[in-house]
């Protein structure tokens, strides 16, 4: 399996027909077909189901689609690092969860662009598991982690801010009249929760024994989508404060948990990471902007 085959495979997925993919790649249809047949033979599986008008992916094809995108992204990222030369230019890749602490990243990115106009930024949003995966596969230079998270593989800066957990609910819900929400208040309520693995354990500890009877109706990794479910009356979302701009009409409200549940936020990178010049200079500026109120650390 080589890069050309992956580029051809991705083109077919994008164009949905071999003829259209061949035109986009400026090659003949028979040549493209032979290339894909060789790839299928090498992998020992069918990647496409050929229909009269369009092709569809098999289950194995969908798996390769995800992996091919990651591989080609990493190839581009590596080539870009070599093109940087002596200038501080290029792309910085940051993966992060939804948190108000991303303002630190935004401020440092703005300062970095002021100092080095050749810098640009690629921001990926997801929960801690998603960020962990992108860091470990080399698809991100830095990750923003909302604790709890296993940090043994990383060096990190603990940011000078804490995130606060609470409940997003319709403004006319009976619990909206309360200033804070306790475990007993949520007994029997339909809940929408983050799917981050370690967070589920942390929430279980907060709920205590009552977590065994929780009525979880949906999970999410981006709060905006969860808020649409809340708007429709599907349930109450356990989430971080300040991620959404709440509507002025009070149709959605946020109430903190009681006892309070506050969590640290960290900027992390892989241990012994060899940074591109762009990433190294961003980290230096991030330290200048944030470090006075942050602490650095690494766990063994």
N, C-alpha and C positions, 0 to 999 in steps of 0.2 A: 504494500500500500504506500503510495507516494502522494506528494502534495498536489500534483496535477490531477490525480484521480479524485481527490477530495474536492478540489475546485470544481471539477466537472460534475460530481455528485451534487454539490450544493447548488450549482446552476440549474440542474434538472429539477430539483426540489422547488427552486424559486420560480422557474418558468412553467413548470407543470407538464411540459411536453419535451421530448428529446429534440424535435426539430427546432423549437424556439430556443432551447438551451444551446444547441449547436450554433445558431446564428449569433447569440450573445457572446459566445466564446470564439467566434470567427474560425470555426472548424467544420468539417463535413459531418453529416449525420451518421454515416457508417463508422467513421473514426471514433466519434463519441460513443456509439453503441458498443464498439469493440472494447473501448476503455472501461466502460461500466461492466461489461460481461467479465472482463479480466478481474475487476475488483470483486465481483460477486463470487467468482471461482476461487479467488484467494481467500476470501472470508468464509467460503463454504455455505453461503446462504443467499436467498433472494432479498433484494433491497426494495424492489418496486413491483407493483401489480399493474400491468399494462392494460388500460381500458381503451375504448374506441376514440375518445377525445383527450382524456387526461390520464396521467399515471398517479397512483397513490402509493404511499409508503407502507411497507410491511412493518410489523413490530420491530424487527431488527433494523429496518431502514430508519425508523424514528429514533432508535438508539444512536445510530451512526450520525444522524442529523445533529443531535445535541453534541456529540463528541467532535464531529468535523468542524462545527462552528467554534468550539473552544480551541481546537488545534490551529485553525487558520488565524484566529484572533491572537494566539500566542506567537505564531510565526510573524505576523505583522508587527506585534509589539517588540519582538527581538530584532527584526530588521530595522525598525525605527531607532532603537537604541544605538545601532551602529551608524545610522545616518546622522546622528546628532553632531558628530565631529567635536570641535572645540567650543562651539556655541552652546549656551544654555537654552535649549529648545527641545521640543518634543512633547509627548503626552504623558500625563500622570494619571494612573488608574487607581481609583478609590472606590471601595465597596463599603456600604454602610447601612446600618439599620435606621429606622425612622426615630430621630431624636433631636431635641433642641440643640444638643451639643454640635450638630452639623454646622451651626453658625460659626464655630471656631474654624472649621474646615473652609467655609466660605470666605471668612475674613483673611485667612492665610493664603487662599488661592488668589484672592484679589490683590494682596500685597505682592505675591509672587509674580503675577502678571504685570504689575506695575514695574517691577524690577527687571523681569525677563519677558518681554512681549512675545517671545517665541514659544512660550509654554501654553499648553491647552490641557483640559481636564476631562476625563471620562468618569462619570459617576454612575455606579450601579447601586440600586436600592434592593434590599432584601432583609430577612431576619438573620440572626446570628449564625444559623446553620448554613445559609446561603453565602454569607461573608466568609465564613471559615473555609468553605469549599473553594471559593475563588482565590483566596490567598494561597491555599495549599497547592492549587493547580497552576500557580504563577500567573493568573489572569488579573490580579490586582497587586499594586505595590503596597497599599495600605488598606486596613480595615477599621471601621468604627464599630466597636462592640459595646452593646448594652449588657451589663452584667445581670445574671451570672453567665459566665462562659469559661470554658477550659482554656487557659492562657499559657499552658506549659510549653507550647511550641513557638511562643512569640516573645519579642521584646515590645514594650509598649510605654505609652505616656498616659497616666491617669489624668483626665481632664478636670478643670476646676469647676465642675458643675455636677449635680446629681439629677437624675430623672425621677419623676414621681408617678407611681401607678394609681389608677383610679378607674372609674366606670363612665363610659359614654352611654347616654340614655336619652329617650325622647323627653322633651321638656314637660310633657303632661303626665309622665310616669309618676306613680305615688312616691317612689324613692327620690324624685327630684326635689322634694321638699326638705330632704335631709342635707346637712352640710358635709357629712362624711358617711361612708358606707362600710359596715362591718360584715364579717362572714355570715352571720345569721340573717342579715338583710337579703342576701343573695340565694338563700335556700329555696330551691324550686324554681328560680328564675331561669329562663332560657339564656344561655351565655354564649358569647362569641369570643374566642380566646386566640392568642398568638400560638402558632404551631412550633415555636422554638423549643427544642428538646429540654434543655436544662431549666428554662423558665417554668415549664410545667411542674417540675419538682419544687421550685421556689413557691409557686402559687399554691401547691398542695400543702406546703408547710404553713402558709398564711391562713388557709382555710381550716387547717387542723383536721379533725376527724370528719367534719362535714364535707370534705372534698370527695369522699366516696360516693356521695349522692348528688354530685353536681350534674346539671342538665346542660351539657355542652352541645349546642345545635350547629355550630360552624367554627372553623378555624381560619386564620388569615395570616399573611405575611406583610401586607400593606394596609394601613389603617383606613385609607380613603375608601377602599372597596368594602371594608367591614362597616364603615359608617353608612353606606347605602343600605346594608341589611338592617342596621339600627333604624334608619328612617322608615323602612317598610314595616317596622314592628316585629321583626323576626327575633330580636333578643337584645341584651345589653352587652356592650363590648368592654372587656377588660383591656385597658390601653394606657399609654403614657400621656401625661399632661402636656398641652401645648403643641401637639403635632398638627392638629386640625385647627383651622380658623372657624370657630363656632358661629353659626348664623345669628345675626342680630335679633331675629324674631324669637329667639329662645326655643326654637323647635328641637334643638339638640343641646344638652348640657353635660358638663363633666363634673363628677364629684370624686374627691380623693378617697382612698381607702383608709380605714381606721381599724386597727393600728396602722400607722403610716408605713408604706413600703417604698423606700427610696433606694436607688441603685446607682452605682458608679458607671461612668462611660470612659472607654479607653480608645486611643489611636494605637493600632498595633501593626507590626510587620513581622515577617518570618525571621527567625534567628539566622544569623550569618547571611542575611540578605545582601546580594550584590545589586545595588541600586543603579539605575540609569542616571545620567547626569541631571536629567529633569527631575526625577524623584528625589535624588539626594539634596538638590537645592530647595525643593519644596519642603522637605523635612527640616532643613536648617531654618527656613523662614517660619515654619510652623512653631518650632521651638522658640524663636524670637517673640512670636505673637502670643503664645499660649503658655510656655514653660513657667513664667513667673508665678502662675497659680496652679501648675500641674506638677505631678511627681512621676519620675521614670521608674520602670521596674522590669524585671524578667524573672520568671519562675523556673525552677528546675523540676 
